[in-house]
Amino acid sequence: FGDKFKKPEGSWDCDVCMVQNKAQDVKCVACQSAKPGNVSVLQLLRVKAF
Ligand SMILES: [Zn+2]
Protein backbone atom coordinates (compact mmCIF):
# COMPACT_ATOMS: atom_id res chain seq x y z
CA PHE A 1 0.00 0.00 0.00
CA GLY A 2 1.23 3.47 -0.79
CA ASP A 3 0.34 6.99 0.17
CA LYS A 4 -3.08 6.63 -1.40
CA PHE A 5 -4.04 4.33 1.44
CA LYS A 6 -3.12 6.82 4.16
CA LYS A 7 -5.78 7.45 6.74
CA PRO A 8 -7.30 10.88 7.04
CA GLU A 9 -5.98 12.90 9.94
CA GLY A 10 -7.64 11.87 13.21
CA SER A 11 -9.49 8.91 11.77
CA TRP A 12 -9.91 5.88 13.98
CA ASP A 13 -10.72 2.22 13.57
CA CYS A 14 -13.53 0.58 15.48
CA ASP A 15 -12.28 -2.13 17.84
CA VAL A 16 -15.49 -4.08 17.37
CA CYS A 17 -16.04 -4.17 13.62
CA MET A 18 -12.79 -2.65 12.30
CA VAL A 19 -14.63 -0.02 10.31
CA GLN A 20 -12.70 3.17 9.79
CA ASN A 21 -14.44 6.23 11.15
CA LYS A 22 -13.81 9.91 10.75
CA ALA A 23 -12.21 12.08 13.42
CA GLN A 24 -15.47 13.90 14.09
CA ASP A 25 -17.35 10.65 14.68
CA VAL A 26 -17.64 9.89 18.39
CA LYS A 27 -19.36 6.59 17.68
CA CYS A 28 -18.73 3.92 15.08
CA VAL A 29 -20.87 4.59 12.03
CA ALA A 30 -21.44 0.86 11.59
CA CYS A 31 -22.08 -0.57 15.05
CA GLN A 32 -22.52 2.59 17.16
CA SER A 33 -19.73 1.56 19.54
CA ALA A 34 -18.08 4.37 21.42
CA LYS A 35 -14.81 5.65 20.05
CA PRO A 36 -12.03 3.53 21.61
CA GLY A 37 -8.75 4.70 23.02
CA ASN A 38 -9.40 7.76 25.12
CA VAL A 39 -6.16 9.60 24.45
CA SER A 40 -6.08 11.57 27.67
CA VAL A 41 -6.48 8.41 29.75
CA LEU A 42 -3.77 6.64 27.80
CA GLN A 43 -1.39 9.52 28.35
CA LEU A 44 -2.08 9.49 32.08
CA LEU A 45 -1.38 5.77 32.25
CA ARG A 46 1.84 6.21 30.33
CA VAL A 47 3.07 8.90 32.70
CA LYS A 48 2.37 6.69 35.70
CA ALA A 49 4.04 3.67 34.10
CA PHE A 50 7.30 5.45 33.55
ZN1 LIG B 1 -17.91 -0.60 14.78
mmCIF file of the protein (N, C-alpha, C, O) and its ligand, coordinates in Angstrom:
data_MODEL
# 
_entry.id   MODEL 
# 
loop_
_entity.id 
_entity.type 
_entity.pdbx_number_of_molecules 
1 polymer     1 
2 non-polymer 1 
# 
_entity_poly.entity_id                      1 
_entity_poly.type                           'polypeptide(L)' 
_entity_poly.nstd_linkage                   no 
_entity_poly.nstd_monomer                   no 
_entity_poly.pdbx_seq_one_letter_code       FGDKFKKPEGSWDCDVCMVQNKAQDVKCVACQSAKPGNVSVLQLLRVKAF 
_entity_poly.pdbx_seq_one_letter_code_can   FGDKFKKPEGSWDCDVCMVQNKAQDVKCVACQSAKPGNVSVLQLLRVKAF 
_entity_poly.pdbx_strand_id                 A 
# 
loop_
_entity_poly_seq.entity_id 
_entity_poly_seq.num 
_entity_poly_seq.mon_id 
_entity_poly_seq.hetero 
1 1  PHE n 
1 2  GLY n 
1 3  ASP n 
1 4  LYS n 
1 5  PHE n 
1 6  LYS n 
1 7  LYS n 
1 8  PRO n 
1 9  GLU n 
1 10 GLY n 
1 11 SER n 
1 12 TRP n 
1 13 ASP n 
1 14 CYS n 
1 15 ASP n 
1 16 VAL n 
1 17 CYS n 
1 18 MET n 
1 19 VAL n 
1 20 GLN n 
1 21 ASN n 
1 22 LYS n 
1 23 ALA n 
1 24 GLN n 
1 25 ASP n 
1 26 VAL n 
1 27 LYS n 
1 28 CYS n 
1 29 VAL n 
1 30 ALA n 
1 31 CYS n 
1 32 GLN n 
1 33 SER n 
1 34 ALA n 
1 35 LYS n 
1 36 PRO n 
1 37 GLY n 
1 38 ASN n 
1 39 VAL n 
1 40 SER n 
1 41 VAL n 
1 42 LEU n 
1 43 GLN n 
1 44 LEU n 
1 45 LEU n 
1 46 ARG n 
1 47 VAL n 
1 48 LYS n 
1 49 ALA n 
1 50 PHE n 
# 
loop_
_struct_asym.id 
_struct_asym.entity_id 
A 1 
B 2 
# 
loop_
_chem_comp.id 
_chem_comp.type 
_chem_comp.mon_nstd_flag 
ALA 'L-peptide linking' y 
ARG 'L-peptide linking' y 
ASN 'L-peptide linking' y 
ASP 'L-peptide linking' y 
CYS 'L-peptide linking' y 
GLN 'L-peptide linking' y 
GLU 'L-peptide linking' y 
GLY 'peptide linking'   y 
LEU 'L-peptide linking' y 
LYS 'L-peptide linking' y 
MET 'L-peptide linking' y 
PHE 'L-peptide linking' y 
PRO 'L-peptide linking' y 
SER 'L-peptide linking' y 
TRP 'L-peptide linking' y 
VAL 'L-peptide linking' y 
ZN  non-polymer         . 
# 
_pdbx_entity_nonpoly.entity_id   2 
_pdbx_entity_nonpoly.name        ? 
_pdbx_entity_nonpoly.comp_id     ZN 
# 
_pdbx_nonpoly_scheme.asym_id         B 
_pdbx_nonpoly_scheme.entity_id       2 
_pdbx_nonpoly_scheme.mon_id          ZN 
_pdbx_nonpoly_scheme.ndb_seq_num     1 
_pdbx_nonpoly_scheme.pdb_seq_num     101 
_pdbx_nonpoly_scheme.auth_seq_num    101 
_pdbx_nonpoly_scheme.pdb_mon_id      ZN 
_pdbx_nonpoly_scheme.auth_mon_id     ZN 
_pdbx_nonpoly_scheme.pdb_strand_id   A 
_pdbx_nonpoly_scheme.pdb_ins_code    . 
# 
loop_
_atom_site.group_PDB 
_atom_site.id 
_atom_site.type_symbol 
_atom_site.label_atom_id 
_atom_site.label_alt_id 
_atom_site.label_comp_id 
_atom_site.label_asym_id 
_atom_site.label_entity_id 
_atom_site.label_seq_id 
_atom_site.pdbx_PDB_ins_code 
_atom_site.Cartn_x 
_atom_site.Cartn_y 
_atom_site.Cartn_z 
_atom_site.occupancy 
_atom_site.B_iso_or_equiv 
_atom_site.pdbx_formal_charge 
_atom_site.auth_seq_id 
_atom_site.auth_comp_id 
_atom_site.auth_asym_id 
_atom_site.auth_atom_id 
_atom_site.pdbx_PDB_model_num 
ATOM   1   N  N  . PHE A 1 1  ? 0.828   -1.200 0.000  1.00 0.00 ? 1   PHE A N  1 
ATOM   2   C  CA . PHE A 1 1  ? 0.000   0.000  0.000  1.00 0.00 ? 1   PHE A CA 1 
ATOM   3   C  C  . PHE A 1 1  ? 0.869   1.258  0.000  1.00 0.00 ? 1   PHE A C  1 
ATOM   4   O  O  . PHE A 1 1  ? 1.908   1.302  0.658  1.00 0.00 ? 1   PHE A O  1 
ATOM   5   N  N  . GLY A 1 2  ? 0.454   2.239  -0.712 1.00 0.00 ? 2   GLY A N  1 
ATOM   6   C  CA . GLY A 1 2  ? 1.225   3.465  -0.790 1.00 0.00 ? 2   GLY A CA 1 
ATOM   7   C  C  . GLY A 1 2  ? 0.537   4.618  -0.092 1.00 0.00 ? 2   GLY A C  1 
ATOM   8   O  O  . GLY A 1 2  ? -0.302  4.418  0.786  1.00 0.00 ? 2   GLY A O  1 
ATOM   9   N  N  . ASP A 1 3  ? 0.891   5.800  -0.482 1.00 0.00 ? 3   ASP A N  1 
ATOM   10  C  CA . ASP A 1 3  ? 0.341   6.986  0.170  1.00 0.00 ? 3   ASP A CA 1 
ATOM   11  C  C  . ASP A 1 3  ? -1.163  7.122  -0.059 1.00 0.00 ? 3   ASP A C  1 
ATOM   12  O  O  . ASP A 1 3  ? -1.860  7.770  0.722  1.00 0.00 ? 3   ASP A O  1 
ATOM   13  N  N  . LYS A 1 4  ? -1.651  6.514  -1.118 1.00 0.00 ? 4   LYS A N  1 
ATOM   14  C  CA . LYS A 1 4  ? -3.082  6.626  -1.398 1.00 0.00 ? 4   LYS A CA 1 
ATOM   15  C  C  . LYS A 1 4  ? -3.915  5.977  -0.299 1.00 0.00 ? 4   LYS A C  1 
ATOM   16  O  O  . LYS A 1 4  ? -5.087  6.303  -0.110 1.00 0.00 ? 4   LYS A O  1 
ATOM   17  N  N  . PHE A 1 5  ? -3.295  5.065  0.411  1.00 0.00 ? 5   PHE A N  1 
ATOM   18  C  CA . PHE A 1 5  ? -4.035  4.334  1.443  1.00 0.00 ? 5   PHE A CA 1 
ATOM   19  C  C  . PHE A 1 5  ? -3.916  4.999  2.808  1.00 0.00 ? 5   PHE A C  1 
ATOM   20  O  O  . PHE A 1 5  ? -4.421  4.470  3.798  1.00 0.00 ? 5   PHE A O  1 
ATOM   21  N  N  . LYS A 1 6  ? -3.266  6.132  2.872  1.00 0.00 ? 6   LYS A N  1 
ATOM   22  C  CA . LYS A 1 6  ? -3.124  6.823  4.155  1.00 0.00 ? 6   LYS A CA 1 
ATOM   23  C  C  . LYS A 1 6  ? -4.477  7.175  4.750  1.00 0.00 ? 6   LYS A C  1 
ATOM   24  O  O  . LYS A 1 6  ? -5.422  7.523  4.043  1.00 0.00 ? 6   LYS A O  1 
ATOM   25  N  N  . LYS A 1 7  ? -4.540  7.075  6.068  1.00 0.00 ? 7   LYS A N  1 
ATOM   26  C  CA . LYS A 1 7  ? -5.780  7.446  6.740  1.00 0.00 ? 7   LYS A CA 1 
ATOM   27  C  C  . LYS A 1 7  ? -5.890  8.965  6.836  1.00 0.00 ? 7   LYS A C  1 
ATOM   28  O  O  . LYS A 1 7  ? -4.886  9.668  6.946  1.00 0.00 ? 7   LYS A O  1 
ATOM   29  N  N  . PRO A 1 8  ? -7.099  9.447  6.793  1.00 0.00 ? 8   PRO A N  1 
ATOM   30  C  CA . PRO A 1 8  ? -7.296  10.882 7.037  1.00 0.00 ? 8   PRO A CA 1 
ATOM   31  C  C  . PRO A 1 8  ? -6.863  11.234 8.450  1.00 0.00 ? 8   PRO A C  1 
ATOM   32  O  O  . PRO A 1 8  ? -6.912  10.397 9.352  1.00 0.00 ? 8   PRO A O  1 
ATOM   33  N  N  . GLU A 1 9  ? -6.446  12.460 8.635  1.00 0.00 ? 9   GLU A N  1 
ATOM   34  C  CA . GLU A 1 9  ? -5.984  12.904 9.944  1.00 0.00 ? 9   GLU A CA 1 
ATOM   35  C  C  . GLU A 1 9  ? -7.059  12.709 11.006 1.00 0.00 ? 9   GLU A C  1 
ATOM   36  O  O  . GLU A 1 9  ? -8.189  13.168 10.840 1.00 0.00 ? 9   GLU A O  1 
ATOM   37  N  N  . GLY A 1 10 ? -6.712  12.031 12.094 1.00 0.00 ? 10  GLY A N  1 
ATOM   38  C  CA . GLY A 1 10 ? -7.643  11.869 13.208 1.00 0.00 ? 10  GLY A CA 1 
ATOM   39  C  C  . GLY A 1 10 ? -8.622  10.734 13.055 1.00 0.00 ? 10  GLY A C  1 
ATOM   40  O  O  . GLY A 1 10 ? -9.444  10.502 13.942 1.00 0.00 ? 10  GLY A O  1 
ATOM   41  N  N  . SER A 1 11 ? -8.551  10.017 11.941 1.00 0.00 ? 11  SER A N  1 
ATOM   42  C  CA . SER A 1 11 ? -9.488  8.913  11.772 1.00 0.00 ? 11  SER A CA 1 
ATOM   43  C  C  . SER A 1 11 ? -9.145  7.785  12.742 1.00 0.00 ? 11  SER A C  1 
ATOM   44  O  O  . SER A 1 11 ? -8.019  7.689  13.230 1.00 0.00 ? 11  SER A O  1 
ATOM   45  N  N  . TRP A 1 12 ? -10.125 6.944  13.010 1.00 0.00 ? 12  TRP A N  1 
ATOM   46  C  CA . TRP A 1 12 ? -9.909  5.876  13.983 1.00 0.00 ? 12  TRP A CA 1 
ATOM   47  C  C  . TRP A 1 12 ? -10.648 4.623  13.539 1.00 0.00 ? 12  TRP A C  1 
ATOM   48  O  O  . TRP A 1 12 ? -11.665 4.690  12.848 1.00 0.00 ? 12  TRP A O  1 
ATOM   49  N  N  . ASP A 1 13 ? -10.118 3.494  13.946 1.00 0.00 ? 13  ASP A N  1 
ATOM   50  C  CA . ASP A 1 13 ? -10.716 2.221  13.574 1.00 0.00 ? 13  ASP A CA 1 
ATOM   51  C  C  . ASP A 1 13 ? -11.511 1.656  14.745 1.00 0.00 ? 13  ASP A C  1 
ATOM   52  O  O  . ASP A 1 13 ? -11.050 1.660  15.886 1.00 0.00 ? 13  ASP A O  1 
ATOM   53  N  N  . CYS A 1 14 ? -12.693 1.178  14.446 1.00 0.00 ? 14  CYS A N  1 
ATOM   54  C  CA . CYS A 1 14 ? -13.534 0.584  15.481 1.00 0.00 ? 14  CYS A CA 1 
ATOM   55  C  C  . CYS A 1 14 ? -12.913 -0.731 15.961 1.00 0.00 ? 14  CYS A C  1 
ATOM   56  O  O  . CYS A 1 14 ? -12.523 -1.577 15.156 1.00 0.00 ? 14  CYS A O  1 
ATOM   57  N  N  . ASP A 1 15 ? -12.831 -0.887 17.285 1.00 0.00 ? 15  ASP A N  1 
ATOM   58  C  CA . ASP A 1 15 ? -12.281 -2.126 17.840 1.00 0.00 ? 15  ASP A CA 1 
ATOM   59  C  C  . ASP A 1 15 ? -13.215 -3.307 17.630 1.00 0.00 ? 15  ASP A C  1 
ATOM   60  O  O  . ASP A 1 15 ? -12.781 -4.458 17.625 1.00 0.00 ? 15  ASP A O  1 
ATOM   61  N  N  . VAL A 1 16 ? -14.489 -3.018 17.457 1.00 0.00 ? 16  VAL A N  1 
ATOM   62  C  CA . VAL A 1 16 ? -15.489 -4.084 17.374 1.00 0.00 ? 16  VAL A CA 1 
ATOM   63  C  C  . VAL A 1 16 ? -15.613 -4.620 15.953 1.00 0.00 ? 16  VAL A C  1 
ATOM   64  O  O  . VAL A 1 16 ? -15.569 -5.831 15.736 1.00 0.00 ? 16  VAL A O  1 
ATOM   65  N  N  . CYS A 1 17 ? -15.768 -3.721 14.989 1.00 0.00 ? 17  CYS A N  1 
ATOM   66  C  CA . CYS A 1 17 ? -16.040 -4.170 13.616 1.00 0.00 ? 17  CYS A CA 1 
ATOM   67  C  C  . CYS A 1 17 ? -14.967 -3.732 12.634 1.00 0.00 ? 17  CYS A C  1 
ATOM   68  O  O  . CYS A 1 17 ? -15.069 -4.023 11.442 1.00 0.00 ? 17  CYS A O  1 
ATOM   69  N  N  . MET A 1 18 ? -13.934 -3.036 13.114 1.00 0.00 ? 18  MET A N  1 
ATOM   70  C  CA . MET A 1 18 ? -12.790 -2.647 12.296 1.00 0.00 ? 18  MET A CA 1 
ATOM   71  C  C  . MET A 1 18 ? -13.127 -1.672 11.175 1.00 0.00 ? 18  MET A C  1 
ATOM   72  O  O  . MET A 1 18 ? -12.360 -1.501 10.227 1.00 0.00 ? 18  MET A O  1 
ATOM   73  N  N  . VAL A 1 19 ? -14.275 -1.044 11.299 1.00 0.00 ? 19  VAL A N  1 
ATOM   74  C  CA . VAL A 1 19 ? -14.629 -0.023 10.315 1.00 0.00 ? 19  VAL A CA 1 
ATOM   75  C  C  . VAL A 1 19 ? -13.873 1.260  10.621 1.00 0.00 ? 19  VAL A C  1 
ATOM   76  O  O  . VAL A 1 19 ? -13.731 1.650  11.779 1.00 0.00 ? 19  VAL A O  1 
ATOM   77  N  N  . GLN A 1 20 ? -13.393 1.908  9.570  1.00 0.00 ? 20  GLN A N  1 
ATOM   78  C  CA . GLN A 1 20 ? -12.699 3.174  9.786  1.00 0.00 ? 20  GLN A CA 1 
ATOM   79  C  C  . GLN A 1 20 ? -13.687 4.322  9.887  1.00 0.00 ? 20  GLN A C  1 
ATOM   80  O  O  . GLN A 1 20 ? -14.558 4.487  9.033  1.00 0.00 ? 20  GLN A O  1 
ATOM   81  N  N  . ASN A 1 21 ? -13.544 5.101  10.924 1.00 0.00 ? 21  ASN A N  1 
ATOM   82  C  CA . ASN A 1 21 ? -14.443 6.228  11.149 1.00 0.00 ? 21  ASN A CA 1 
ATOM   83  C  C  . ASN A 1 21 ? -13.685 7.546  11.060 1.00 0.00 ? 21  ASN A C  1 
ATOM   84  O  O  . ASN A 1 21 ? -12.460 7.591  11.167 1.00 0.00 ? 21  ASN A O  1 
ATOM   85  N  N  . LYS A 1 22 ? -14.435 8.598  10.863 1.00 0.00 ? 22  LYS A N  1 
ATOM   86  C  CA . LYS A 1 22 ? -13.806 9.907  10.754 1.00 0.00 ? 22  LYS A CA 1 
ATOM   87  C  C  . LYS A 1 22 ? -13.522 10.490 12.124 1.00 0.00 ? 22  LYS A C  1 
ATOM   88  O  O  . LYS A 1 22 ? -14.087 10.060 13.130 1.00 0.00 ? 22  LYS A O  1 
ATOM   89  N  N  . ALA A 1 23 ? -12.633 11.478 12.147 1.00 0.00 ? 23  ALA A N  1 
ATOM   90  C  CA . ALA A 1 23 ? -12.215 12.077 13.417 1.00 0.00 ? 23  ALA A CA 1 
ATOM   91  C  C  . ALA A 1 23 ? -13.399 12.678 14.166 1.00 0.00 ? 23  ALA A C  1 
ATOM   92  O  O  . ALA A 1 23 ? -13.449 12.639 15.395 1.00 0.00 ? 23  ALA A O  1 
ATOM   93  N  N  . GLN A 1 24 ? -14.348 13.233 13.420 1.00 0.00 ? 24  GLN A N  1 
ATOM   94  C  CA . GLN A 1 24 ? -15.467 13.903 14.088 1.00 0.00 ? 24  GLN A CA 1 
ATOM   95  C  C  . GLN A 1 24 ? -16.518 12.925 14.577 1.00 0.00 ? 24  GLN A C  1 
ATOM   96  O  O  . GLN A 1 24 ? -17.440 13.316 15.294 1.00 0.00 ? 24  GLN A O  1 
ATOM   97  N  N  . ASP A 1 25 ? -16.393 11.649 14.200 1.00 0.00 ? 25  ASP A N  1 
ATOM   98  C  CA . ASP A 1 25 ? -17.348 10.651 14.679 1.00 0.00 ? 25  ASP A CA 1 
ATOM   99  C  C  . ASP A 1 25 ? -16.969 10.210 16.088 1.00 0.00 ? 25  ASP A C  1 
ATOM   100 O  O  . ASP A 1 25 ? -15.842 9.773  16.324 1.00 0.00 ? 25  ASP A O  1 
ATOM   101 N  N  . VAL A 1 26 ? -17.907 10.323 17.021 1.00 0.00 ? 26  VAL A N  1 
ATOM   102 C  CA . VAL A 1 26 ? -17.640 9.885  18.387 1.00 0.00 ? 26  VAL A CA 1 
ATOM   103 C  C  . VAL A 1 26 ? -18.132 8.466  18.595 1.00 0.00 ? 26  VAL A C  1 
ATOM   104 O  O  . VAL A 1 26 ? -17.814 7.828  19.599 1.00 0.00 ? 26  VAL A O  1 
ATOM   105 N  N  . LYS A 1 27 ? -18.911 7.974  17.637 1.00 0.00 ? 27  LYS A N  1 
ATOM   106 C  CA . LYS A 1 27 ? -19.361 6.587  17.681 1.00 0.00 ? 27  LYS A CA 1 
ATOM   107 C  C  . LYS A 1 27 ? -19.105 5.951  16.332 1.00 0.00 ? 27  LYS A C  1 
ATOM   108 O  O  . LYS A 1 27 ? -19.065 6.634  15.309 1.00 0.00 ? 27  LYS A O  1 
ATOM   109 N  N  . CYS A 1 28 ? -18.930 4.631  16.334 1.00 0.00 ? 28  CYS A N  1 
ATOM   110 C  CA . CYS A 1 28 ? -18.734 3.923  15.083 1.00 0.00 ? 28  CYS A CA 1 
ATOM   111 C  C  . CYS A 1 28 ? -19.967 4.070  14.209 1.00 0.00 ? 28  CYS A C  1 
ATOM   112 O  O  . CYS A 1 28 ? -21.094 3.909  14.677 1.00 0.00 ? 28  CYS A O  1 
ATOM   113 N  N  . VAL A 1 29 ? -19.747 4.379  12.933 1.00 0.00 ? 29  VAL A N  1 
ATOM   114 C  CA . VAL A 1 29 ? -20.874 4.588  12.033 1.00 0.00 ? 29  VAL A CA 1 
ATOM   115 C  C  . VAL A 1 29 ? -21.580 3.272  11.732 1.00 0.00 ? 29  VAL A C  1 
ATOM   116 O  O  . VAL A 1 29 ? -22.741 3.266  11.322 1.00 0.00 ? 29  VAL A O  1 
ATOM   117 N  N  . ALA A 1 30 ? -20.881 2.160  11.934 1.00 0.00 ? 30  ALA A N  1 
ATOM   118 C  CA . ALA A 1 30 ? -21.437 0.859  11.588 1.00 0.00 ? 30  ALA A CA 1 
ATOM   119 C  C  . ALA A 1 30 ? -22.158 0.197  12.756 1.00 0.00 ? 30  ALA A C  1 
ATOM   120 O  O  . ALA A 1 30 ? -23.275 -0.296 12.599 1.00 0.00 ? 30  ALA A O  1 
ATOM   121 N  N  . CYS A 1 31 ? -21.521 0.183  13.932 1.00 0.00 ? 31  CYS A N  1 
ATOM   122 C  CA . CYS A 1 31 ? -22.082 -0.567 15.051 1.00 0.00 ? 31  CYS A CA 1 
ATOM   123 C  C  . CYS A 1 31 ? -22.407 0.320  16.244 1.00 0.00 ? 31  CYS A C  1 
ATOM   124 O  O  . CYS A 1 31 ? -22.868 -0.172 17.274 1.00 0.00 ? 31  CYS A O  1 
ATOM   125 N  N  . GLN A 1 32 ? -22.172 1.627  16.115 1.00 0.00 ? 32  GLN A N  1 
ATOM   126 C  CA . GLN A 1 32 ? -22.519 2.589  17.163 1.00 0.00 ? 32  GLN A CA 1 
ATOM   127 C  C  . GLN A 1 32 ? -21.708 2.404  18.443 1.00 0.00 ? 32  GLN A C  1 
ATOM   128 O  O  . GLN A 1 32 ? -22.095 2.907  19.497 1.00 0.00 ? 32  GLN A O  1 
ATOM   129 N  N  . SER A 1 33 ? -20.593 1.689  18.360 1.00 0.00 ? 33  SER A N  1 
ATOM   130 C  CA . SER A 1 33 ? -19.733 1.556  19.540 1.00 0.00 ? 33  SER A CA 1 
ATOM   131 C  C  . SER A 1 33 ? -19.043 2.886  19.815 1.00 0.00 ? 33  SER A C  1 
ATOM   132 O  O  . SER A 1 33 ? -18.771 3.658  18.896 1.00 0.00 ? 33  SER A O  1 
ATOM   133 N  N  . ALA A 1 34 ? -18.769 3.139  21.067 1.00 0.00 ? 34  ALA A N  1 
ATOM   134 C  CA . ALA A 1 34 ? -18.081 4.372  21.423 1.00 0.00 ? 34  ALA A CA 1 
ATOM   135 C  C  . ALA A 1 34 ? -16.673 4.354  20.857 1.00 0.00 ? 34  ALA A C  1 
ATOM   136 O  O  . ALA A 1 34 ? -16.071 3.294  20.683 1.00 0.00 ? 34  ALA A O  1 
ATOM   137 N  N  . LYS A 1 35 ? -16.164 5.527  20.575 1.00 0.00 ? 35  LYS A N  1 
ATOM   138 C  CA . LYS A 1 35 ? -14.811 5.649  20.053 1.00 0.00 ? 35  LYS A CA 1 
ATOM   139 C  C  . LYS A 1 35 ? -13.812 5.098  21.073 1.00 0.00 ? 35  LYS A C  1 
ATOM   140 O  O  . LYS A 1 35 ? -13.793 5.551  22.217 1.00 0.00 ? 35  LYS A O  1 
ATOM   141 N  N  . PRO A 1 36 ? -12.994 4.140  20.683 1.00 0.00 ? 36  PRO A N  1 
ATOM   142 C  CA . PRO A 1 36 ? -12.029 3.532  21.614 1.00 0.00 ? 36  PRO A CA 1 
ATOM   143 C  C  . PRO A 1 36 ? -10.799 4.404  21.820 1.00 0.00 ? 36  PRO A C  1 
ATOM   144 O  O  . PRO A 1 36 ? -10.551 5.354  21.078 1.00 0.00 ? 36  PRO A O  1 
ATOM   145 N  N  . GLY A 1 37 ? -10.045 4.053  22.841 1.00 0.00 ? 37  GLY A N  1 
ATOM   146 C  CA . GLY A 1 37 ? -8.749  4.700  23.020 1.00 0.00 ? 37  GLY A CA 1 
ATOM   147 C  C  . GLY A 1 37 ? -8.840  6.142  23.432 1.00 0.00 ? 37  GLY A C  1 
ATOM   148 O  O  . GLY A 1 37 ? -8.418  7.026  22.687 1.00 0.00 ? 37  GLY A O  1 
ATOM   149 N  N  . ASN A 1 38 ? -9.382  6.401  24.603 1.00 0.00 ? 38  ASN A N  1 
ATOM   150 C  CA . ASN A 1 38 ? -9.402  7.760  25.124 1.00 0.00 ? 38  ASN A CA 1 
ATOM   151 C  C  . ASN A 1 38 ? -7.973  8.246  25.302 1.00 0.00 ? 38  ASN A C  1 
ATOM   152 O  O  . ASN A 1 38 ? -7.256  7.754  26.173 1.00 0.00 ? 38  ASN A O  1 
ATOM   153 N  N  . VAL A 1 39 ? -7.559  9.192  24.498 1.00 0.00 ? 39  VAL A N  1 
ATOM   154 C  CA . VAL A 1 39 ? -6.160  9.597  24.448 1.00 0.00 ? 39  VAL A CA 1 
ATOM   155 C  C  . VAL A 1 39 ? -5.675  10.151 25.794 1.00 0.00 ? 39  VAL A C  1 
ATOM   156 O  O  . VAL A 1 39 ? -4.569  9.848  26.241 1.00 0.00 ? 39  VAL A O  1 
ATOM   157 N  N  . SER A 1 40 ? -6.512  10.953 26.417 1.00 0.00 ? 40  SER A N  1 
ATOM   158 C  CA . SER A 1 40 ? -6.078  11.571 27.667 1.00 0.00 ? 40  SER A CA 1 
ATOM   159 C  C  . SER A 1 40 ? -5.816  10.505 28.732 1.00 0.00 ? 40  SER A C  1 
ATOM   160 O  O  . SER A 1 40 ? -4.856  10.610 29.495 1.00 0.00 ? 40  SER A O  1 
ATOM   161 N  N  . VAL A 1 41 ? -6.658  9.494  28.783 1.00 0.00 ? 41  VAL A N  1 
ATOM   162 C  CA . VAL A 1 41 ? -6.480  8.412  29.749 1.00 0.00 ? 41  VAL A CA 1 
ATOM   163 C  C  . VAL A 1 41 ? -5.207  7.638  29.438 1.00 0.00 ? 41  VAL A C  1 
ATOM   164 O  O  . VAL A 1 41 ? -4.448  7.297  30.345 1.00 0.00 ? 41  VAL A O  1 
ATOM   165 N  N  . LEU A 1 42 ? -4.973  7.364  28.173 1.00 0.00 ? 42  LEU A N  1 
ATOM   166 C  CA . LEU A 1 42 ? -3.766  6.635  27.801 1.00 0.00 ? 42  LEU A CA 1 
ATOM   167 C  C  . LEU A 1 42 ? -2.515  7.409  28.198 1.00 0.00 ? 42  LEU A C  1 
ATOM   168 O  O  . LEU A 1 42 ? -1.540  6.827  28.674 1.00 0.00 ? 42  LEU A O  1 
ATOM   169 N  N  . GLN A 1 43 ? -2.549  8.706  28.003 1.00 0.00 ? 43  GLN A N  1 
ATOM   170 C  CA . GLN A 1 43 ? -1.386  9.516  28.353 1.00 0.00 ? 43  GLN A CA 1 
ATOM   171 C  C  . GLN A 1 43 ? -1.151  9.516  29.853 1.00 0.00 ? 43  GLN A C  1 
ATOM   172 O  O  . GLN A 1 43 ? -0.003  9.496  30.298 1.00 0.00 ? 43  GLN A O  1 
ATOM   173 N  N  . LEU A 1 44 ? -2.220  9.538  30.639 1.00 0.00 ? 44  LEU A N  1 
ATOM   174 C  CA . LEU A 1 44 ? -2.080  9.492  32.081 1.00 0.00 ? 44  LEU A CA 1 
ATOM   175 C  C  . LEU A 1 44 ? -1.445  8.160  32.503 1.00 0.00 ? 44  LEU A C  1 
ATOM   176 O  O  . LEU A 1 44 ? -0.553  8.126  33.351 1.00 0.00 ? 44  LEU A O  1 
ATOM   177 N  N  . LEU A 1 45 ? -1.913  7.081  31.904 1.00 0.00 ? 45  LEU A N  1 
ATOM   178 C  CA . LEU A 1 45 ? -1.382  5.771  32.246 1.00 0.00 ? 45  LEU A CA 1 
ATOM   179 C  C  . LEU A 1 45 ? 0.101   5.685  31.888 1.00 0.00 ? 45  LEU A C  1 
ATOM   180 O  O  . LEU A 1 45 ? 0.897   5.101  32.622 1.00 0.00 ? 45  LEU A O  1 
ATOM   181 N  N  . ARG A 1 46 ? 0.453   6.269  30.762 1.00 0.00 ? 46  ARG A N  1 
ATOM   182 C  CA . ARG A 1 46 ? 1.844   6.209  30.329 1.00 0.00 ? 46  ARG A CA 1 
ATOM   183 C  C  . ARG A 1 46 ? 2.751   6.971  31.291 1.00 0.00 ? 46  ARG A C  1 
ATOM   184 O  O  . ARG A 1 46 ? 3.866   6.536  31.579 1.00 0.00 ? 46  ARG A O  1 
ATOM   185 N  N  . VAL A 1 47 ? 2.273   8.101  31.780 1.00 0.00 ? 47  VAL A N  1 
ATOM   186 C  CA . VAL A 1 47 ? 3.067   8.897  32.704 1.00 0.00 ? 47  VAL A CA 1 
ATOM   187 C  C  . VAL A 1 47 ? 3.292   8.120  34.002 1.00 0.00 ? 47  VAL A C  1 
ATOM   188 O  O  . VAL A 1 47 ? 4.384   8.134  34.570 1.00 0.00 ? 47  VAL A O  1 
ATOM   189 N  N  . LYS A 1 48 ? 2.226   7.437  34.463 1.00 0.00 ? 48  LYS A N  1 
ATOM   190 C  CA . LYS A 1 48 ? 2.367   6.689  35.699 1.00 0.00 ? 48  LYS A CA 1 
ATOM   191 C  C  . LYS A 1 48 ? 3.287   5.476  35.525 1.00 0.00 ? 48  LYS A C  1 
ATOM   192 O  O  . LYS A 1 48 ? 4.007   5.093  36.447 1.00 0.00 ? 48  LYS A O  1 
ATOM   193 N  N  . ALA A 1 49 ? 3.253   4.881  34.332 1.00 0.00 ? 49  ALA A N  1 
ATOM   194 C  CA . ALA A 1 49 ? 4.040   3.666  34.100 1.00 0.00 ? 49  ALA A CA 1 
ATOM   195 C  C  . ALA A 1 49 ? 5.534   3.963  34.091 1.00 0.00 ? 49  ALA A C  1 
ATOM   196 O  O  . ALA A 1 49 ? 6.345   3.134  34.503 1.00 0.00 ? 49  ALA A O  1 
ATOM   197 N  N  . PHE A 1 50 ? 5.882   5.132  33.625 1.00 0.00 ? 50  PHE A N  1 
ATOM   198 C  CA . PHE A 1 50 ? 7.305   5.453  33.555 1.00 0.00 ? 50  PHE A CA 1 
ATOM   199 C  C  . PHE A 1 50 ? 7.695   6.427  34.658 1.00 0.00 ? 50  PHE A C  1 
ATOM   200 O  O  . PHE A 1 50 ? 8.860   6.813  34.757 1.00 0.00 ? 50  PHE A O  1 
HETATM 201 ZN ZN . ZN  B 2 .  ? -17.912 -0.600 14.781 1.00 0.00 2 101 ZN  A ZN 1 
# 
